[in-house]
């Protein structure tokens, strides 16, 4: 099945006009499937780490959100041990005006501002709320261990 | 190249007019469409079109929703049906969208150009238009012959319509070049169009192809359902603007200063389809001179309310079945567990909590449950009554479903 023009153009524009700290490369055999590398934002416990994600554009993209998952382990209240991400714009707040680049920027923003009140990883969120310095320390350790 | 093909098309259609008289079982319009589609060997719309046709015999399409893909019907150089940017099933109300386009309240479905820069020659532009697209109406031969066939239709009003069209829709290459010399990119599909709609909230451009894809999210429980316990309530919210996320989403369209193709004053409904939709739109004052006319998603998908009602009914049925099981699952506990205290029978809170172990118990020993229950609970015998005649696998599936529902319901009550 032919690839929609939008996906072709988005891919081209990701190459010609890359976002700093984000690399998304499509698989040769499946141009809807992307390998993503995301740099941990500075000033966060994820700084210095490079996180691998997988991104898939479903059949009815852009009318439905891309599917996105962390492959690198990360200590974050909104990302569970399977790498699934709790982010509204990946679910019911997705809009077809968003793009691969904007969704990846949203994920980067989520790393900068964890939201333990709407957790996906309950254990991590509990520690984040009870003892934030400890949580941040653990997140740093995980970043060093898994993302460097 | 295009010319020879379309001339052949004319010939084929002409001959089908004479020889096809006996083919009374084939609708005349089908005949026209099919011949044209056969000639336009473009993939996407062709496929959609054929799948629509083939599925038609199996599945009844609701009135007003059936796709009408007639490339001879044009409005200001665009069409009345999607041009294949989106290949999934189309579920908007076709009759409403047709009317909105003809009334110039929504941009027609133009062919989306892909990355043609402004320095290209007219020939390059035309060939890009013709290869990009799924059907071509630039040749008057095809138009006229199609009209000839159409005029053999028994419905007199249609013949008048199409005669009018044939005078109007001679969209020649010059017009196409003129139109497509000044294009704007739709920020959703990234294709270039001569004219776009604008969102009424924030003024962003959006092509009709993308606009008709937008729909309400499926009905869902309220966001604070877990706190309020309203898990049996379902809500459906209007679609939000894709650009600014404001909830009151709709688009306006500034009609061009010219009018090509079907006149905006003509009766937009094809064939003998006199649907009620026209009245509905008129109620919203289609012809109102006050301000631009806002087209909303609910207008082109008026079935959202039916969908919500049926989703609610489905949930209510499920919960009723779960309640029946819920009640019956508590009762055997008083019989089979002699240790149960009287409070567990009467205190609502305890009741709900006690249900989980009881269910487990009943699952392990269904016989005990049945005996105890047929004696004690009318509701359960009702359930049994309805379960009679099912085979073992069906019963097991039903039991599983009801257990799931009962657990949900009991969680909601605590």
Interface residues (C-beta under 8 A of the other chain):
Chain A: X1 X2 X4 X5 X6 X9 X10 X59 X60 X62 X63 X92 X93 X95 X96 X97
Chain B: X43 X44 X85 X86 X87 X88 X112 X114 X115 X187 X188 X189 X190 X191 X204 X210 X213 X214 X217 X220 X240 X241 X242 X243 X245
